[in-house]
Amino acid sequence: METTKTDSIIDKLRNLDQNRPDFPGEHLIVFGIGVLLLMAANRNRSFLGRTLAGMAGSAFIGRAASGTGGVARVVQAVTGRRP
């Protein structure tokens, strides 16, 4: 399979993100932004606005849970295996 330019850019960004140090509270901030976006989706009148805000909020919450210092690290520390 041939790698495209987009794949290499995504891989580079993913590697850069995984290799950078976390700062304290990073995942709590990202989780909070996700919750605020979901609340905004609930208040928005337009279907498109609700959909976009809901998708963005869900993505932020997922990022907070699965990021390098998030819930995934806690699960690995407690169970001794990757989630």
C-alpha positions in Angstrom: 0.0 0.0 0.0 1.4 3.4 -1.0 1.5 6.1 1.7 -0.1 9.4 0.7 1.1 12.8 1.7 -1.9 13.2 4.1 -1.0 10.0 5.9 2.5 11.1 6.5 1.4 14.5 7.8 -1.1 12.8 10.2 1.5 10.3 11.3 4.0 13.2 12.0 1.4 15.1 14.0 0.4 12.0 15.9 4.1 11.3 16.8 4.7 14.9 17.7 1.7 14.8 20.1 2.6 11.5 21.7 6.2 12.6 22.3 5.5 16.0 23.9 5.4 16.3 27.7 2.0 16.8 29.3 1.3 19.9 31.4 -0.6 19.6 34.6 -4.4 19.7 34.2 -4.3 19.4 30.5 -6.9 16.6 30.3 -9.2 18.3 32.8 -9.2 21.4 30.6 -9.9 19.4 27.4 -12.7 17.5 29.2 -14.2 20.8 30.4 -14.1 22.2 26.9 -15.9 19.1 25.7 -18.6 19.4 28.3 -19.1 23.0 27.4 -19.4 22.2 23.8 -22.0 19.5 24.5 -23.9 22.0 26.6 -23.8 24.5 23.8 -25.1 21.7 21.4 -28.1 21.3 23.7 -28.9 25.0 23.6 -28.3 25.5 19.8 -31.5 25.8 17.7 -30.1 24.8 14.3 -29.6 21.1 13.5 -26.2 21.8 11.9 -25.1 23.8 15.0 -26.2 21.0 17.4 -24.5 18.4 15.2 -21.2 20.2 14.9 -21.0 21.2 18.6 -21.9 17.7 19.7 -19.3 16.1 17.4 -16.6 18.5 18.6 -17.6 18.1 22.3 -17.5 14.3 21.9 -14.1 14.5 20.2 -12.7 16.6 23.1 -14.0 14.3 25.7 -12.6 11.3 23.9 -9.3 13.0 23.6 -9.3 13.8 27.3 -9.9 10.1 28.1 -7.5 8.6 25.7 -4.7 11.1 25.6 -1.1 10.3 26.7 -1.7 11.3 30.3 -5.4 10.6 30.6 -7.5 7.7 31.6 -5.5 5.3 29.4 -2.4 5.9 31.6 -4.4 5.4 34.8 -5.8 2.1 33.5 -2.4 0.9 32.5 -0.9 1.8 35.9 -3.7 0.1 37.8 -4.1 -3.1 35.7 -0.5 -3.3 34.3 -1.8 -3.7 30.7 -2.9 -1.4 27.9 -6.6 -0.6 27.6 
